[in-house]
């Protein structure tokens, strides 16, 4: 089997890589949208994420890959609690095509069985496959707005609910949502854009040495994928361990009242609508703290995640192409 291009071998694009890692550690951030020109390693980075995910034990035969240790089981697994077998499961990227229908995404209910026999027979969709995995939507701006809305709801809640004619079925749908797009082909509506936890803008490398290094690495990989992967295996393993440790540490990261006040100050100073940005700022800062091994989220963590959390949520005037972010965050926080 051909190895994916190693995540740690990607040259540059540090903000994109950090945004993906933070969502891998904490899917509750609500996903990441990567906007950028063609050929900037967007898809390569997403597929490379799977190597940073530890193999897990799941309930044998469960279409939702329920993990007994997660406390988030589907109704069938809850009924069999303590009486099921587990099998190893290697997590992967589930790709959602832009042509996907709603039934293909969320799944469907067999109404004939429900009416005749009173049984809820559910035909799983892509959200069932995505549970515990990475759900990747390339060219997400070309997807139907309603389906994007459903994806964002599930990413935020960790549950997919299908309702038809008074019959309702829910199942766990905890996944890392990653959308990519080229802004030249159209943008998402502001209401949908706001619901992505993090958004990053990426561009091709302009530094000569980094661009040369990028070419050399890619050619080496294409010549000998297995040999190239082995050379990066140590760094991959080290990063995988950091991600795993951060996931376990995340709930213990302390969040002070003063940090919450800092997040509120930023929201007020930048006139951000609603409170989603403030809350996401705190969650992202705590996730970064966990990744770096800190016991408490600090102002520095808040400032470093702020561009990814805020740039797509700022009010813009017509024809405004700037990100509108302050150059001096201390001035905002101490003002």
Steps between C-alpha positions, in 0.01 A plus 500: 500500500634841401555730799347847510746788474619548862332790679828599666674522160272779372706812445364824650123560539547507878164657578314240293686216672431645845128546425473136388686372806282705737184353345647151517561549873161663559231432234260714709672807355258460208727421208746690287455662161813536287476765230776531244617478144542168320809290571570620855495158675144529636397144408847363578484638854149363565588149382823509698302559821393135517855399595469717812193312626553208737333168422196447726272217615143512368190285544505215251230537231394851602449720189593808706833361633390561860788505749408340833731740687344814349170503692333596171329182377225451245167358622584143387834500682334641814260204500791256470719684753747256654405220259682596182837423350747766389730506199795726406403789274735716293351844455488653155387787279139480378458717191167665426440574128344837412223314315387313816127508579362556850403132539851395396648731765271455802356156423136401461219327689308205358149639540329178388662306787424782744130512408434126457715356779575798721872443448753778443710364215774750421710499184828667603641788295839668476464655848482147644821407316661824620443432872846482659664591170584810294222627273658678206306721261702636209347802324255538787387835356338306212298281739130573558460749788253275683746209502781725626262607778437135594874426506572796725214406735633146537859621543391732782258261676670164435160350410314442175119493522278387212128575517230391257124507548520501879765227518837607640837323518824633650853365499843630609679705235823628654745576224766749399338715231742640242382705205724635225424748228644740245348848563523575127216250449263678740468528878273361769216711634609701809249310719669168412851642511443621857418149617839357408716497811821595323575640155845537345612670179797340325716601205785349303845537653687815394826425681751357250667248733170367634351474151807309380480269802134435427582390143784273615288326763212440263725350235666276762158380616378422149821309424481279813187552718590224748860610544395864535241410764754298699733800515220703663360220716674622816357852470157359417511279810610790720220726377245219538607460863465875561148500355399196705641655820322829428165321456541341842617826661239731347233469769753581772616828341401787732318804361512812716234768537751754371545302176124492445503876557777536241294306244200723572717813462615384157144429388380843610801688359467335158118527501455129430133399475370247752701300752613199295838662430567571870422142602702352213793725594510350848459142374775544241735664752446211744562248221825672403603499866433124518704444183794690648477321835386804703281456807315828442392689188680835487461831320774396255294196396196723450688746279655225286166336415313829458570545124357155422192561715425861412608592146187351336266645763592868480260749351615611157420808302421456128817435293704451820769235433698535824464264793442792738699339782700724733878511474535551874287257703635633832353839416157338450525297820633780719296779347 
